[in-house]
Amino acid sequence: MMYKESLRRLNFPIFLVLAVFISANVYGQTDDRAKQIEAAKKEGKFLWYTSTNLTESKPLLDDFEKQYPFIKGEIFRASGEKTLNRIATETRAGRWDFDLVTISEVDALQDAKMLAPYKSREAKNFIPEFKDPNGYWTAIYVNYATIGYNVKLVAEKDAPKQWEDLLDPKWRGKISIDQEQYSWFGTLHKAWGRERAQKYMRALAKQNIEWRKGHTLIAQLMSAGEFPVSVVYAHRTEEMKQRGAPIEWVNTVNPLVVTLNSAGLSVKPPHPNTARLFIDFLLSKPAQQRLRALRRIPARPDVEPFSPRMEQSKLKLTTAPSETGAQYREVVKEFREVFGL
């Protein structure tokens, strides 16, 4: 009894100190958050550059504005390449219009010193491969590039199962690829080595590719029967399939190419506090769950993809390589040269 009583007396001050420490730490975080929100309230707006479709980016912005009704956001939406070109043109003229950007090509912006580090409070919830160690960017969702086909035109047993299968003469003139499929091109070089990848790409170029712009458009045209096979984004194909479209995507390709659509803060944001608050929101679990509901593949590991077929453990994934601005431009140049674009 005396031992237990002494133990209780010994532990009481320790528990008290811990309680005070934890309370002070939580209070400090709450106080910092309140200051951030108050500063964002004074700014009242921000400009978001993104390659994400408006059907997905606008609902995210709406959710944010409902949470913070004193802030109004504006979206500029274009492809990753066009977004890079716009930022380069504006900054050369001395203009820093954008507050934050979400594209797959954030490495090029980081290399050009157009992004500022920001370690969001939410970034701790993401795996190391999905965030920059110095806080320059964090992925908000991922894309899986693979082979898709129209099930009315191609039987499952006859569908291409690997990238090399697209070289079969029977697919000549029947394959569609996005004309800006640079990450896929670069990632296969990373996975296979230059010699093998170059041999493959030059052989593929002889297949009379049907070039189109936009993965959603390609999936729609494939569904309509304009061509039987294409290089697709798995999430878009899966979404359309679930709505009844006669299309399917292949989960056996090696590698299945993963690109990260990541958020980065402008190095000279006109509305820095609002931009940081919005980045926090994009990385939060509710926003990631919203992305899942919009049929995107969330980057946050505690939010499952909307289809079990997309679980990472079931796929042979290779993430697109980090590229400087010069490396990105070289990939674009080589892609266009190989395919005659």
N, C-alpha and C positions, 0 to 999 in steps of 0.2 A: 504493500500500500504506500509506504513512504517513498519507494522507488518511483512508482507511477505518478505520485503527487509532485515529486521533484522534476520528473520529465515534463509534466504539464507546465510547470513554472518556467522550465528552461525553454520550451518551445514557444511560449506565448510571445515574448519579445521578438523572436525571429519571425513569427507569423505577422506580427504588427508591422515590422520593418518591410516585409515583403508586400503587405497590403498597401502600405504608404507608397512604396516604390512603383508598384503596378498602377495605382491610382494616378500618381503623378505622370507616369509615362503615357497612359491613356488620355489624361487631361491635356498633356502637351500635344499629342496627335490631334485631338479634337480642336484645340485652340488653333493649330496650324491650318487645319482644314477650314475652319471658320474664316480665317484671314484670307485664304485662297479664294473662297467663295465670295467674300466681300469685295476683293480686288477684281474678280471676274464680273461682278455685278456692276461695278463702275465702268468697265469696258463695254459690256452689253452686247457684244457681237464678235464674230470671227468669220474667216474665210477658209474653207476646207477644199483642197485640191485632192481629187480621188479618181481612180480608175474603176471604182465599184459602180455597177449599174445604179441608176436613180431608183429603180424599183426596190433596191436594198439599202442604198445610202440614205434616201429620204426618210424611210421609216425609222432608221437609227437616229437621224437628226430630230425627227418628231418626238421620239422618246426622250431625248436629251432636253429638248425645249419644254416638255411637260414637267420634267424634274427641276429644271431651272427656267421658269417662265420669264425671267428678267433678261434672258439671253436670246438673241436671234442669230442663227447661223446661215451662211450662204455657201452653196456647193458649186464648184466648177468641176464638171465631169468630162474626162477624155481618156483615151488609152494611155498606158504608161509612157510610151514613146512621146506622144504629143504633150503630155504633162511635163516631161523632162524638158522638151523644147520650149514650152511656154515659160517655165521657170528660168531657163537659161536666157531667153530673150528679155524677160522682165528685169532680171538682175543685172544684165549687161547695161541696161538703161538706168540703173540705179534705183529700180523699184523692187520693193519686197512686199508684194500684195498678199501672199499666202501666209496663213498662220500655222497650218499643219498640212501634211500630205500623207495619203495612204495609197501606195503603189507597190509593185513588186521590185522596182528598180531603185530602192532607197540607197543601196550601196553606192550607186553612181552619184547621188546627191551628197552622201556623206563624204565621199572622196573629193568632191568639188567644194567641200566646206560650206555647204548650204543648209546643213542641219546642225542644231544645237543639242547637246546631251540633255536628256530629262529622264531620270529614273523614277517612273511612276510608282506609286504605292501599290499598284496592282501587278507590277512586273514580276514580283516574287512568285506569283502563281503560274509562271510559264517556264517550260523546260529551257535549258541553256541554248539549244539549237534554234529556238524561236525568239531570241532576243540578243541584241548587241551587248557585250559585257560592259561597255562604257555608257550605255543608256541612249545611244543615238536612234535606236528603233526597236520596236517590239511588234511581232506579228499579230494581226487581228484575225485573219483566217488563212486557210491554205487551199491551194488548188492542186488537184491530181490530173495530170495530163496523161491520157491513155488512148486506146483505140476504141471507137464506137462503131456500131453498125445498125442498119435497119433490119429488123427481124423478119419483115415480109419479103425482103429481097435477098437476105443471107441466112441460111440455116445455121444454128449454133455450131454444128459439127464442122461447117465450112468456114466459119469466121476466123479471121487472123487471131492468133493467140500470143504472138510475139511481134516486136517491131520488124524483125526480118521477114515476116510473112507478108508484109506490104509490098515486097519486091516480086511476088508471084505475078507472072504476066497477066493472069486473069483480072488483076485489079488495075491494069493500065487504063488511065482516063476515068477511073471510078473513085478516086480518093480525094477528099477535100482537106485542106490544112489552112489555118489562119495565117495570113500573110505577115503577121508580126510574132510568129511562134519562136521567138529568139531564145527564151529560157529553156525550152525543150531541146533546141539545137545545142545550146551550150552544155546542158546537163548530160546529154548522151556523150558528148566529148569528154566530160569529166568522168563518167562511169566506164566508158569503153576504152578510152585513150584515143589520141588524135588519128592515128592511122586507120583503126577500125571504123571510127565514126565518119571520117572523111569518105572512105570507100562506100559506106552505107548511104550517106546523104547524096553522093553523086549518082549512085544507082537509083535511089528514090526519085531524084530529079528527072530521070528518064521515064517516069511513070505517068507523065502528062497530068500533073497535079491540078485539081480544081481549086484555085486560090479564092478565098473569101475573107472578109474582115469581120471578126467578132465570133466568139465561141457560141453565143446564144443563137446567132443567125445560122451558123453551121449546123447546130443540133436541130434547129427548126427545118432547115432544108433537107437534112438527112431524114428526118421524120416524114417529110412530104414525099420522099422518094427521089429527090433530085440526084442523089448519089448514094450508093449503098454503104460506103465506109468513110470514116474520117478520123482525124486526130481531135479528140474532144476533151472537155473538162468533165470528170466523172460526176461532180455534184449536179451540173446542169442536165446531163443525160439522165441521171437517177431521178431528178425532180420531174422531168417531162415523162419519164417512164411511169412514175407513180400516178401521173395524171392521165395515163392511158395512151401515150405516144408509143408507136411500135419501134422503139429503139432500146439498145442495150450497150453497156460498156464492159470492157474486158479487164478482169482483175489479175491476169496471169502475166502481163508484160513485165520484163525485167531489163531495166528498172521502170517502175512507175514514177514519173517525174513529178516532184513536189516543188511548187513555187509558193513563196510566202508573200502575202499582201500585208505590208507592215506600215505602222504609223510612225512618223517622224516630225519633230518640231522645227519650224523655220529658225534659222540662226538670227533673223531679225524680224520676229513676228510683231505685227502691229498691235495684236491683242494677246500678249503672252500668257496671262493668267487664265483667260477663257480657253485658249488653245490647250493648256495643260489640263484644265478641268475636263475638256472633251476627250483628251487622250486617256485620262483616268476612266472615263465613262466607257470608251470603246473596249478597254481591257477588262472591265468589270464583268462579273458573272451574269448579271441580268442582260447586258448588251450581247455577251457571247451566246446566251440562250436565245436571244432575239435573232442573232445570225443563224442559229440552227433552225429556228422556225421559218426563216427566210430561205432555207435550203442551201445554206453555205456550210462549210466545214470549219467549225470554230478552232482557233489555235490554242485555246485554253484547255489543258488536259482534263480538268474536272467537269467539262461539258462534252458529252458524247456527240458524235456525228448523227445526223438524222437517219442514216441507214447503217445497219450492222455491217454491210459489205465494205464500208469505208473505214472500219477500225484499223488502225495502223499495224497492229500485230498480225493482221491477215494479209498484208501486202508487202511487196519488195520495193521499198521506197528509196529514192535518192533525191536529196534536196538540191535545188539549183545552187550553183557555186556563187560565192560572193565575188563581185566584179567591180573594179574601179571604173571610172568614166571611160578611160581609154580602152579597157578590156571590153566593156559593154559595146562601145562603138565598133570595135574590131569584130565582135560576134555578129552585130547587125550587118556590117559590111560583108563578112564572109557568107552569112546566110543568104543575102541577096545575090551574091556572086554565084554561089553553088546552084541556086534555084533560078537564076536568070531573072530576078525581080528588079 
